[in-house]
Amino acid sequence: MGAADTELEAAYRLCARQVRQSAGNFYYAFRLLPFEKRRGLHSLYRFCRGADDLADGGGSPERRLADLAGYRLALDRTLAGNPPDRGWLTLLDTVGRFQLDARHLHEVIDGCALDCSPLVIDSEADLASYCYGVAGVVGLLSARIFGYRDKQVEGMAVALGEAMQRTNILRDIAEDLAAGRRYLPRQTLDEFGLEEQDLRAGPRGPRAPAYRRLMAHEVELARERFATGLRLVPLVERDARGCPAALAALYRQLLAVMEARNYDVQLERVSLSTRRKVTLALGAWATATLRP
């Protein structure tokens, strides 16, 4: 193994550690993938997480947008075959190995840039557009790593990414509002007779019944996206089918926990124990891999 290969291996190991430390749901879903596909998804995660961290970082909106502009330049250098540092080596390798679309990588940065300034989401169409940029396009990139031939997979991958993002939005309502972000559409709030303060108060507020109806509605929308997204499982390469199935199982369980808590996401973050994650991921992997 030459020096370049040794450096690439070290960079991939760093990606794997980052996934394990900061993305438990993804780590357990990735764990049983074949070696190269698992490394590819680790690399993709590192890239997406890097853009997301810059968008959520400290400083003014202008500072964060400037940081993302620098990140885009680093992406361009990497795609041109000249990664700026060891951290970008894995992305260069993954792009070439799985023929990732550079346009989709740029769309990830575009989506993260929306979080640099106060975000106004008025309609379901606005929310779908936002979800595409921060999650749907990641589904497209992930599907390339899974491997597929049927073009229908692409729409399903976008739906799966949107379902996961909608789940995150419901889980993180209070945290996002504290950061000046309200992702649930204004039109939807109006339909249920709610204001932002009702989202902060949740099931303890004066409009608790309307709040619960809103959350039940949003959970159902997320489940509909999951149903569409899961149709890709038998259409991707068999050795990768367990990964999207496991991700869906983990995130759908988060929806179930929210329901069981009467949609109380304000006082304590909804999460799953390590044991529950392992059980769900293994079960989903087995079912998806063994089906005809």
Buried (B, 14 or more C-beta within 10 A) or exposed (E): EEEEEEEBBEBBEBBBEBBBEEBBBBBBBBBBBEEEBBBBBBBBBBBBBBBBEBBEEEEEEEEBBBBBEEBBEBBBBBBEEEBBEEBBBBBBBBBEBBEBEEEBBBBBBBBBBBBBBEBEBEEEEBBBBBBBBBBBBBBBBBBBBBBBEEEEBBBBBBBBBBBBBBBBBBBBBBEBBEEEBBBBBBBBBEEBEBEEEBBBBBBEBEBBEBBBBBBEEBBEBBBEBBBBBBBBBEBBEEBBBBBBBBBBBBBBBBBEBBEEBBBBBBEEEBEBEEEBBEBBBBBBBBBBBEEE
